[in-house]
Amino acid sequence: MTRKFAALAGELSLDDLRRLLVVKERLTELETRRGELETELAAVRTAIADLVKGGPAAAPAKATKKTVKKAAKKTLKKTVKKTAKKTAKKTGKKAGKRRVVAKKPAAAKKAAVTKKAPRAKAAAKKAAKKPAPGARKAGKATLESVVARLIKANGGTMTVQEILGAIAKGKLVKSKSSNFANVLRRTLSTSTILVSAGRGSYKVK
């Protein structure tokens, strides 16, 4: 043995010997770890066999702890999903009930509106038949004659803005035009009885 070692030492360099030492140490560590894993594996197999047979479970090893944790996580996920589904169903039912309850007052309001509708229509018809304030004075008179009466009643001269205000206030003229001011200015400019009194004012000729 001594001769073999001496011969091997003579053949190998110092670096080679160091590498062999590192390899030997690593092999020793790995073999030790393999023995530990084989022991754990044997314990796991024994525990599985006992569980299959229905006997007492063996002492928990590292691998069985991991398995238990995974099983616990799966169980927890399933429980959470079931709880969420139940909660969603309950919430949906409650929401449905609320919607049904909310629809009843709406239907009642519609019924009330339909009942009041004939009355409102009748009142609107009566109001339409009644002439607006100032309309009786104007009658079927033209815009030109209405303006002439306003100017005479207000001292003989009025500006365009004053005329517009007086007509709107007394509701003396009904017009479908979206710009009644232009209609009034056109009437004043083309009238034969209304003439300019200077700077936007008008008088009766």
Secondary structure as the mmCIF struct_conf table of DSSP 4:
data_model
#
loop_
_struct_conf.conf_type_id
_struct_conf.id
_struct_conf.beg_label_comp_id
_struct_conf.beg_label_asym_id
_struct_conf.beg_label_seq_id
_struct_conf.end_label_comp_id
_struct_conf.end_label_asym_id
_struct_conf.end_label_seq_id
HELX_RH_AL_P HELX_RH_AL_P1 THR A 2 GLU A 11
BEND BEND1 LEU A 12 LEU A 12
HELX_RH_AL_P HELX_RH_AL_P2 LEU A 14 LYS A 53
TURN_TY1_P TURN_TY1_P1 GLY A 54 GLY A 54
HELX_LH_PP_P HELX_LH_PP_P1 PRO A 56 PRO A 60
HELX_RH_AL_P HELX_RH_AL_P3 LYS A 62 LYS A 129
BEND BEND2 LYS A 130 LYS A 130
HELX_LH_PP_P HELX_LH_PP_P2 PRO A 131 ALA A 132
TURN_TY1_P TURN_TY1_P2 PRO A 133 GLY A 134
HELX_RH_AL_P HELX_RH_AL_P4 ALA A 135 ALA A 138
TURN_TY1_P TURN_TY1_P3 GLY A 139 LYS A 140
HELX_RH_AL_P HELX_RH_AL_P5 LEU A 143 ALA A 153
TURN_TY1_P TURN_TY1_P4 ASN A 154 GLY A 155
BEND BEND3 GLY A 156 GLY A 156
STRN STRN1 THR A 157 THR A 159
HELX_RH_AL_P HELX_RH_AL_P6 VAL A 160 GLY A 170
TURN_TY1_P TURN_TY1_P5 LYS A 171 LYS A 171
BEND BEND4 SER A 178 SER A 178
HELX_RH_AL_P HELX_RH_AL_P7 PHE A 180 THR A 190
BEND BEND5 THR A 192 ILE A 193
STRN STRN2 LEU A 194 GLY A 198
TURN_TY1_P TURN_TY1_P6 ARG A 199 GLY A 200
STRN STRN3 SER A 201 VAL A 204
#
